[in-house]
Amino acid sequence: MNTAGTTPGTGPLLEIEDLRVTFGSPGPRGRGRVVRAVDGVSLQVGRGRTVGLVGESGSGKSTLGRAALRLVPVRSGRVSLDGRDLTALRGRALRQARRDMQMVFQDPYSSLDPSAVIGDSIAEPLREHEGLSRRDAERRVKELLDVVGLPAGHAGRYPSEFSGGQRQRVAIARAVALNPSLVVCDEAVSALDVSTQNQVINLLEDLRARFELSYLFIAHDLAVVRHIAHEVAVMYLGHVVETGPTDRVYDSPAHPYTQALLSAIPASHPRRAGTGTRMLLSGDLPDPADPPPGCAFATRCPYAMDVCREAPPATTPVDGGGEVACHLQTSGPTLAGRTLDAAGVRAERDGSPDVVPAAVRDAP
C-alpha cells in the first residue's frame, strides 16, 4: 500500500515492499510453530513526513518498525532508505547506513544504560561513528541537551535521576545526534502522562522541521497519531489494511477495522460521551501462527460475507487518497473506493453492535 506523501519531484525516503517477517521454526516435518508477524506489507514514508502506524497489540507494528531498521531478520521483501536497499547490506555497509536511521523506544529507562551518565550515552554514537574527541563530544552533547529542552549541566546525571519525560528527551537527543534522515518512534509517548505526552509530541514536531526528519510513528493512541501524522497506516494481524491522509482516514474510514479503532477513541468532553457511533468487536486477534483463510479480519467483522472467509481482499484506491484492502469495495455492496460512511455502511449506536446494515446483511 502506498502512503508516500512525498515532496514533488522527489521519491519517498523509506520504501517497504512486500515485507515478511516470521518467528519460530518449521520443526520436524513442518509441524513447528511459525508466527507470521509481518505478512506482505508495503509502505512508504515521504521526506520530512510522519506516517502513523496504528493497530491493536499483536498486530505487528513494532516488528515492522524494527524490520525497517534491520533490527530483526527479514524473511523476504525489500526495505530501501533513500534509494539504498537495506536488506542487501551486510557488515560495514549496514553499520554505516545505521547513521541515517535511528529508533526511540517506548521505555526510555530500559533503553538507557543505568550505570552510565546520560552525557556518555548521548556521546557514544558520536564517538563511534564520527570519531569525535571527548572534548568535542561533550560540546555536542550540551548542544543536543539544549535542543531537547534539558540543561547542559544534566549531562553528568544518571537516568534514575530523571522523570520519565526527561528520560525520553534524553533518548530523543541520542537518536538525533548523528543527524539521521529517519527516526522510528515505537510507542515513544505511551508510557507518559497526558501533559508530558503533549510536550514530547511538540518536541518531535519541532525536531522534524528543524532537522528535516521523517518519522515512522508507531502508536496505539489514535488521538496522538492524528496530532502528529501526515498519513496513517492501519495494521491488523501482520497486514496493512488501510492507508491514507490522516484527515481522510479519521473522518471517513474505508475499512471496518479502522472504523472500529476510531470509534474506541474516548470523547474529548464528557458531554460528548455516548453521542457518537461505536463499533464493538467481539473476540481477540486470531493466532498469528494459524491465521484464518481469506481476510484476517473476517472472524471479528460485523460486515463479513462468505467471500471474506474464502479469499484475501485486493487493495483498492480510496476517494480522498490512500488504499484499503476490503471485500466490501469489490464484492456484495460494492463501495468502489467510497468510504463506509459515504456509502451508508455504518456501525449501530452504542448497545447495538450486532445489528448489521441491510446492504451488507442481504449481500449474496
C-alpha positions as CSV (number, residue, x, y, z in Angstrom):
1,M,0.0,0.0,0.0
2,N,1.2,3.5,-0.8
3,T,1.3,6.2,1.7
4,A,4.1,8.3,0.4
5,G,3.0,11.9,0.6
6,T,6.4,12.9,-0.8
7,T,7.6,16.3,-1.8
8,P,7.0,16.9,-5.5
9,G,10.0,15.9,-7.6
10,T,11.4,13.6,-5.0
11,G,10.9,9.9,-4.2
12,P,10.0,8.5,-0.8
13,L,12.7,8.3,1.8
14,L,11.6,4.9,3.1
15,E,10.2,2.2,0.9
16,I,9.0,-1.1,2.2
17,E,8.0,-3.6,-0.4
18,D,6.2,-6.9,0.2
19,L,8.0,-7.4,3.6
20,R,7.6,-10.6,5.5
21,V,9.0,-11.3,9.0
22,T,8.5,-14.7,10.7
23,F,9.4,-16.1,14.1
24,G,9.7,-19.6,15.2
25,S,10.8,-22.8,13.4
26,P,9.0,-25.1,10.9
27,G,10.2,-28.0,13.1
28,P,10.3,-31.7,12.0
29,R,8.0,-32.4,9.1
30,G,6.8,-28.8,9.1
31,R,4.9,-29.3,12.4
32,G,6.6,-26.4,14.2
33,R,5.1,-23.1,15.1
34,V,5.8,-20.2,12.8
35,V,4.4,-16.8,13.5
36,R,3.9,-14.5,10.5
37,A,4.4,-11.2,12.4
38,V,4.6,-9.1,9.2
39,D,2.9,-10.7,6.2
40,G,3.4,-9.0,2.8
41,V,3.5,-5.3,3.9
42,S,4.2,-2.5,1.5
43,L,4.6,1.1,2.9
44,Q,6.3,4.4,2.1
45,V,7.4,7.3,4.2
46,G,7.9,10.6,2.4
47,R,10.8,13.0,3.1
48,G,10.1,15.3,6.0
49,R,6.8,13.5,6.6
50,T,5.3,11.5,9.5
51,V,3.5,8.3,8.9
52,G,1.4,7.0,11.9
53,L,1.3,3.2,12.2
54,V,-1.7,2.1,14.3
55,G,-3.3,-1.2,15.4
56,E,-4.0,-3.4,18.4
57,S,-1.3,-5.0,20.4
58,G,0.0,-8.0,18.5
59,S,-0.8,-6.5,15.1
60,G,2.9,-6.4,14.0
61,K,3.5,-2.7,14.3
62,S,6.7,-2.8,16.4
63,T,8.1,-5.8,14.4
64,L,7.6,-3.8,11.2
65,G,9.4,-0.8,12.7
66,R,12.3,-3.0,13.8
67,A,12.4,-4.8,10.5
68,A,12.6,-1.4,8.7
69,L,15.8,-0.7,10.6
70,R,17.2,-4.2,10.2
71,L,16.9,-4.9,13.9
72,V,15.1,-8.2,13.3
73,P,15.7,-10.7,10.5
74,V,13.7,-10.2,7.3
75,R,12.4,-13.4,5.7
76,S,11.6,-11.8,2.3
77,G,10.8,-8.4,0.7
78,R,12.8,-5.2,0.4
79,V,13.5,-2.2,2.6
80,S,15.0,0.9,0.9
81,L,16.2,4.1,2.6
82,D,16.9,7.0,0.3
83,G,17.4,4.6,-2.6
84,R,19.7,2.1,-0.7
85,D,18.5,-1.5,-0.4
86,L,18.9,-2.1,3.3
87,T,18.0,-5.7,3.0
88,A,21.1,-6.3,0.8
89,L,23.5,-4.6,3.2
90,R,25.9,-6.5,5.5
91,G,28.7,-5.8,7.9
92,R,30.4,-2.4,7.5
93,A,27.9,-1.2,4.9
94,L,25.0,-1.8,7.2
95,R,26.8,-0.2,10.1
96,Q,27.4,3.0,8.0
97,A,23.7,3.0,6.9
98,R,22.6,3.0,10.6
99,R,23.8,6.6,10.9
100,D,20.8,7.6,8.8
101,M,18.1,5.6,10.8
102,Q,17.5,5.6,14.5
103,M,14.9,4.5,16.9
104,V,13.2,5.9,20.0
105,F,11.8,3.1,22.2
106,Q,8.7,3.0,24.4
107,D,10.6,2.7,27.8
108,P,13.5,5.2,27.9
109,Y,14.8,3.8,31.2
110,S,15.4,0.3,29.7
111,S,16.9,1.8,26.5
112,L,19.5,3.8,28.5
113,D,22.4,2.3,30.4
114,P,21.6,2.8,34.1
115,S,25.3,2.7,35.0
116,A,26.3,5.5,32.6
117,V,25.6,9.2,32.9
118,I,23.4,10.5,30.2
119,G,26.2,12.5,28.7
120,D,28.1,9.3,27.9
121,S,25.0,7.7,26.4
122,I,24.4,10.5,24.1
123,A,28.1,10.8,23.2
124,E,28.5,7.1,22.4
125,P,27.2,7.3,18.8
126,L,29.2,10.5,18.2
127,R,32.5,8.8,19.2
128,E,31.7,5.5,17.4
129,H,30.5,6.9,14.1
130,E,32.2,10.3,13.9
131,G,35.3,9.7,15.9
132,L,34.9,12.9,18.0
133,S,37.4,13.6,20.8
134,R,36.0,13.7,24.3
135,R,36.0,17.5,24.4
136,D,34.2,17.8,21.0
137,A,31.7,15.1,22.1
138,E,31.0,16.9,25.3
139,R,30.3,20.2,23.5
140,R,28.0,18.4,21.1
141,V,26.2,16.7,23.9
142,K,25.5,20.1,25.5
143,E,24.1,21.3,22.2
144,L,21.8,18.3,22.0
145,L,20.6,18.6,25.5
146,D,19.7,22.2,24.8
147,V,17.8,21.1,21.6
148,V,15.6,18.8,23.6
149,G,15.0,21.3,26.4
150,L,17.3,20.0,29.1
151,P,20.1,22.0,31.0
152,A,23.6,21.2,29.8
153,G,24.6,20.5,33.4
154,H,22.4,17.4,33.4
155,A,24.9,15.6,31.3
156,G,26.6,14.3,34.5
157,R,23.4,12.7,35.9
158,Y,22.3,9.1,35.7
159,P,19.0,8.0,34.1
160,S,17.4,7.2,37.6
161,E,17.7,10.9,38.5
162,F,15.2,12.0,35.7
163,S,11.5,11.8,35.3
164,G,10.0,9.6,32.5
165,G,9.5,12.6,30.2
166,Q,13.0,13.8,30.8
167,R,14.5,10.4,30.1
168,Q,12.5,10.3,26.8
169,R,14.1,13.6,25.9
170,V,17.5,12.1,26.5
171,A,16.6,9.2,24.3
172,I,15.5,11.6,21.6
173,A,18.7,13.6,21.9
174,R,20.7,10.4,21.3
175,A,18.5,9.4,18.4
176,V,19.1,12.7,16.5
177,A,22.8,13.0,17.5
178,L,24.0,11.7,14.1
179,N,21.5,13.8,12.1
180,P,19.6,10.8,10.7
181,S,17.0,11.1,8.0
182,L,14.6,8.5,9.5
183,V,13.5,8.0,13.1
184,V,11.2,5.2,14.1
185,C,9.2,6.1,17.3
186,D,7.9,2.9,18.8
187,E,5.2,3.9,21.3
188,A,7.5,6.7,22.3
189,V,4.9,8.6,24.3
190,S,2.6,5.8,25.5
191,A,4.3,5.5,28.9
192,L,4.0,9.2,29.7
193,D,1.1,11.2,31.3
194,V,-1.0,13.4,29.0
195,S,0.7,16.7,29.7
196,T,4.1,15.2,29.2
197,Q,2.9,13.5,26.0
198,N,2.0,16.8,24.6
199,Q,5.4,18.3,25.4
200,V,7.2,15.4,23.8
201,I,5.0,15.4,20.7
202,N,5.6,19.1,20.3
203,L,9.4,18.5,20.6
204,L,9.3,15.8,17.9
205,E,7.4,18.1,15.6
206,D,10.0,20.9,16.2
207,L,12.9,18.5,15.5
208,R,11.2,17.2,12.3
209,A,11.0,20.8,11.0
210,R,14.4,21.8,12.3
211,F,16.4,18.7,11.0
212,E,14.1,17.7,8.1
213,L,13.4,14.3,9.8
214,S,11.0,11.7,8.7
215,Y,9.1,9.6,11.3
216,L,7.5,6.2,11.3
217,F,5.4,6.9,14.4
218,I,4.1,3.6,16.0
219,A,1.3,4.0,18.5
220,H,-2.0,2.6,19.8
221,D,-3.3,6.0,20.9
222,L,-5.1,7.3,17.8
223,A,-5.7,10.7,19.2
224,V,-1.9,11.3,19.5
225,V,-1.4,9.9,16.0
226,R,-3.9,12.4,14.5
227,H,-2.0,15.3,16.0
228,I,1.4,14.3,14.7
229,A,1.0,12.3,11.5
230,H,0.6,13.4,7.9
231,E,-0.5,9.9,6.8
232,V,-1.8,6.9,8.6
233,A,-1.4,3.1,8.0
234,V,-3.6,0.7,9.9
235,M,-2.2,-2.8,10.7
236,Y,-4.1,-5.9,11.6
237,L,-2.6,-9.4,12.2
238,G,0.6,-8.6,10.2
239,H,-1.2,-6.9,7.3
240,V,-1.7,-3.2,6.4
241,V,-5.5,-2.9,5.8
242,E,-5.8,0.8,5.1
243,T,-3.6,3.8,4.4
244,G,-4.3,7.4,3.6
245,P,-4.0,11.1,4.5
246,T,-4.7,11.5,8.2
247,D,-7.8,13.6,7.9
248,R,-9.4,11.3,5.3
249,V,-8.7,8.2,7.4
250,Y,-10.0,9.7,10.6
251,D,-13.0,11.5,9.1
252,S,-14.0,8.8,6.6
253,P,-12.5,5.4,7.3
254,A,-12.8,2.9,4.5
255,H,-12.1,-0.4,6.4
256,P,-14.3,-1.8,9.2
257,Y,-11.3,-2.3,11.4
258,T,-10.3,1.3,11.1
259,Q,-13.9,2.3,11.9
260,A,-13.8,0.2,15.0
261,L,-10.5,1.6,16.2
262,L,-11.7,5.2,15.7
263,S,-15.0,4.5,17.5
264,A,-13.0,3.5,20.5
265,I,-11.3,6.9,20.9
266,P,-12.6,8.5,24.2
267,A,-14.8,11.5,23.8
268,S,-12.8,14.8,24.2
269,H,-15.5,16.2,26.6
270,P,-17.9,14.4,29.0
271,R,-20.9,16.0,27.3
272,R,-19.9,14.3,24.0
273,A,-19.7,10.8,25.6
274,G,-22.3,8.4,24.0
275,T,-23.2,10.8,21.2
276,G,-21.1,9.1,18.5
277,T,-21.2,5.7,16.9
278,R,-19.4,2.7,18.4
279,M,-18.4,-0.5,16.7
280,L,-17.7,-3.1,19.4
281,L,-15.6,-6.0,18.2
282,S,-16.0,-9.5,19.7
283,G,-13.1,-11.8,20.4
284,D,-9.4,-11.2,20.2
285,L,-6.8,-11.2,17.4
286,P,-6.6,-14.7,15.8
287,D,-3.5,-16.8,16.4
288,P,-0.8,-15.3,14.1
289,A,0.7,-18.8,13.8
290,D,-2.6,-20.1,12.5
291,P,-4.3,-17.2,10.7
292,P,-7.8,-17.7,9.3
293,P,-8.2,-18.1,5.5
294,G,-9.4,-15.2,3.4
295,C,-9.5,-11.8,5.2
296,A,-7.7,-11.9,8.5
297,F,-10.4,-9.6,10.0
298,A,-13.4,-11.7,8.9
299,T,-13.6,-13.5,12.2
300,R,-14.4,-10.2,14.0
301,C,-16.0,-8.1,11.3
302,P,-19.8,-7.4,11.6
303,Y,-19.9,-6.9,7.8
304,A,-18.2,-10.2,6.9
305,M,-19.5,-12.0,3.8
306,D,-18.8,-15.5,2.5
307,V,-16.1,-14.2,0.2
308,C,-14.3,-12.6,3.2
309,R,-13.8,-16.0,4.7
310,E,-12.6,-17.6,1.5
311,A,-10.1,-15.2,-0.3
312,P,-7.8,-12.4,0.8
313,P,-9.0,-9.0,-0.4
314,A,-7.1,-7.0,-3.0
315,T,-6.2,-3.3,-2.4
316,T,-8.5,-0.6,-3.8
317,P,-7.8,3.1,-4.1
318,V,-10.0,5.2,-1.8
319,D,-11.7,8.5,-2.7
320,G,-9.7,11.2,-0.9
321,G,-6.4,9.3,-1.0
322,G,-4.9,6.1,0.1
323,E,-5.8,2.4,-0.3
324,V,-7.9,-0.2,1.5
325,A,-7.9,-4.0,1.5
326,C,-11.6,-5.0,2.0
327,H,-14.1,-7.1,0.0
328,L,-16.7,-4.5,0.7
329,Q,-15.0,-2.5,-2.0
330,T,-15.3,-5.2,-4.7
331,S,-18.0,-7.7,-3.7
332,G,-21.6,-7.6,-2.5
333,P,-22.4,-4.0,-1.7
334,T,-19.6,-2.6,-3.9
335,L,-18.2,0.6,-2.4
336,A,-15.8,1.2,-5.3
337,G,-13.4,3.4,-3.4
338,R,-16.0,5.2,-1.3
339,T,-15.7,5.2,2.5
340,L,-18.0,3.3,4.8
341,D,-19.8,6.5,5.9
342,A,-20.2,7.8,2.4
343,A,-21.9,4.6,1.4
344,G,-24.2,4.4,4.4
345,V,-22.4,1.4,5.8
346,R,-22.3,2.4,9.5
347,A,-21.9,0.8,12.8
348,E,-25.0,1.0,15.0
349,R,-25.3,3.2,18.1
350,D,-23.9,2.1,21.5
351,G,-25.5,-1.0,22.7
352,S,-26.4,-2.5,19.3
353,P,-23.1,-3.7,17.9
354,D,-24.7,-6.9,16.4
355,V,-27.1,-5.0,14.0
356,V,-25.6,-5.1,10.6
357,P,-26.6,-2.7,7.8
358,A,-29.1,-4.3,5.4
359,A,-26.9,-3.5,2.4
360,V,-24.3,-5.9,3.9
361,R,-26.6,-8.3,5.6
362,D,-28.5,-9.1,2.3
363,A,-25.4,-9.3,0.1
364,P,-25.1,-12.6,-1.8
